[in-house]
């Protein structure tokens, strides 16, 4: 039980650090919302988790080239916008 609590606390600190030190991709969220597509739909169509997409959208993770192309095609924008 103690290990689980320590692990949870470590993850919470990691997420807080990432949130504090990342730049959200507001343009990505805007495009997604304009097209009325949910995070769940993008995750399902690209084969990633909702959490991982959320990290990408909030600037905490960078997608691979392959994933950037998939998201770009899905939302109809130039995938190089990620870089």
N, C-alpha and C positions, 0 to 999 in steps of 0.2 A: 504494500500500500504506500509506503514511504517513497519508494522508487517512482510510482505513478505520479504522485504529487510533485516530486522534484522534476520529473520529465515535463509535466504540465506547466509548471512555473517557468521552466527554461523556454518552452515554446511560446508562452505568452510574452516573455521578454524579447524573444527573437522577432515576433510579429510587431511589437511596439517599436523596436529599433528600425525595422524595415519601413514601417509607416512614417516614422519621423524622418528617415533619410531617403525617401523615394519621391519621385515626381509622378503624380498620376497622369495617365494618358487621357485627359479629358476629351480630346478629339475622338478617341476610340469609343468611349462611352456614348458620346453624342451621336456618332454614326450608328451604333448599335440600337440606341433608343429611337432614332429617326426611322429606322427600318422595323421597329417593333419586334426585335428579336431578343429573346431572353438569354441570360448567361447559360442557363440549362440547355437551350437549343444549340448554342455555339459549342458547348462542351460535347454534346452528343454527336454533332456533325463533324467535329474535328478529332474526336477520340481522346479528349483530355478530361480531367475532372473540372467541375465548376470552380473549385478552389483555385486550381492552377490558372484558369482563365481570369479569375478575379485578381490574382497576383499580377498577371500580365497587364490587365486593364488599369491597375493601380500602380504600375511602374515598379513592382517588386521583383519581377522576373522578366527576362527577355526571351521571346519565343525563338526557337530554332528557325532557320531559313525555311524549311519545309512547312512548319506550323505557321509562320508569318504569311507564307503564300496561301495556305488554306484559309486563314482568317481573312486575308485581303480579298480573295475570291468570293468568299461567303458574304462579306459586307460590301463588296464592290469598291475597293480602294487600292491604291498602289502599296504593295506589301513593304516597299522600302521605307515607308513612313515610320516603321518601327526603329529604323537605324538612322 
